[in-house]
Amino acid sequence: MLEIDDLHAYYGKSHILHGVTMRVGEGEIVSLLGRNGGGRSTTVKTIMGEVPPCGAIRWRGERIDGKKPHEIARLGLGYVPENRDIFPDLTVRENLVLGMKTGREKTRWCIDDVFTLFPQLAARCDAPGGVLSGGEQQMLAICRTLMGDPDLIMVDEPTEGLAPMLVEIVRGLLEKIAQRGVAILLIEQKLTIALAISHRLYVMGHGRIVFEGTPGDLASNEAVRKEWLEV
């Protein structure tokens, strides 16, 4: 589905990604783990065309490296940035409407469907996005991306700064998304969530992939956890 081969990326003269190779299959939940500054967010920004790529990025077998972000989104990739980027002066419903893509007769998600699945948002549907709690804003950001009906959604640090109860709510939201057949690339620091919901995991350090395996593989690899993860 998504294949990345020998990906390099730069911020000015700073070499950030050093030959990243990874893949996400149809319907998979794949987590990209690591410490802050390791290159995880740069990886997804490069996939989405926000950072110029050097290397091959293929979506369903076709090269997408070099395409613009809106062109990549139209192909079926969704991206939820770490800062959420909701519109604070627009209501929850209006934020969701902005996520819709025109010209699609049938999609996995509609606003009423989102409100049924996630009653927390339904209860705040007419509230401005700026007054929502951190957890509610995170749910809104994810659901707004879903309104574009992506086949794969990349979510950057969705549980950062959230209370444990809200972390569990976000985890449940991700599991519901996967049940609809949407693949997920999850950028996360909380090892417990990644181990619980992922099919496969990558660990990144200093702009390189330093581990690839199943949750069981990572749980049994104490050396990788100690050196590269916040545990």
DAKAHU-V963324 format. One record per run of one state. SS is the DSSP state (@ for helix, = for strand, . for the rest). FROM is the first residue (numbers start at 0). TO is the last residue. If there is no record, write none. Layout:
SS | FROM | TO
SS | FROM | TO
This chain:
. | 0 | 0
= | 1 | 10
. | 11 | 12
= | 13 | 23
. | 24 | 27
= | 28 | 32
. | 33 | 38
@ | 39 | 46
. | 47 | 51
= | 52 | 58
. | 59 | 60
= | 61 | 62
. | 63 | 67
@ | 68 | 73
. | 74 | 75
= | 76 | 79
. | 80 | 89
= | 90 | 90
@ | 91 | 97
. | 98 | 109
@ | 110 | 116
. | 117 | 117
@ | 118 | 121
. | 122 | 126
= | 127 | 127
@ | 128 | 130
. | 131 | 132
@ | 133 | 145
. | 146 | 150
= | 151 | 155
. | 156 | 162
@ | 163 | 178
. | 179 | 181
= | 182 | 186
. | 187 | 189
@ | 190 | 196
. | 197 | 198
= | 199 | 204
. | 205 | 206
= | 207 | 212
. | 213 | 213
@ | 214 | 218
. | 219 | 220
@ | 221 | 227
. | 228 | 230
